[in-house]
Amino acid sequence: MTTGSVADVLATHTGNAVRLGVADAPAAVQVLVAAGFAARDEGGLGVVVDDAPDPALVTKALADHQRYVSWLQPQQADLEDVFLQLTADPVAAPDPTAGDPS
């Protein structure tokens, strides 16, 4: 069971991901992956870096290759995401009584 304010619950389900805008997203993703980041291009939604505890290192890696960030925002889970995580059915254990009735 999860308890707390909405802000607290969202904060506990939010990681270190950031989303950013950059002129050449495919090239930026290549730079970030080469620098050791897990990054992906989400088209018009920007580039997502999944684990960026220090976003300054992301911007530095890009700037070192003349790729400049136009905007950057931390990714936060929304209520729907958290609700779906909390209410997801756990993998059901096999029922030992539902077998061959011999």
Secondary structure, DSSP 4 states (H G I P E B T S, - for coil): ---S-HHHHHHHT--S-EEEEESSHHHHHHHHHHTT--EEE-GGG-EEES--S-HHHHHHHHHTTT--EEEEEE----HHHHHHHHHPPPPPPP-TTSS---
